[in-house]
Amino acid sequence: MDHEPQADNSQSRGMFWAMGTIYSSLQPTEHTTHVESALPYLQLATCPLVHLFMPHDHGDHQQRHEQQTHPASEEHQP
């Protein structure tokens, strides 16, 4: 009888789970390294976005300067 050797399913499954476990444990460390190396560039890239979308209603600097130089004129207005 000529029987072809067949792969043992339990051995194949065990090897699959072993490789999957090793891969899943190494994957987060590899991505963490890439993200950490990119953090300074990501911070620099967010600066223009913050200035672009920052609220612009944080007070009129000219009006505040006039109030400091002429405080009496503000008090006597009807």
Residue pairs with C-beta under 8 A, 6 or more apart in sequence:
67 74
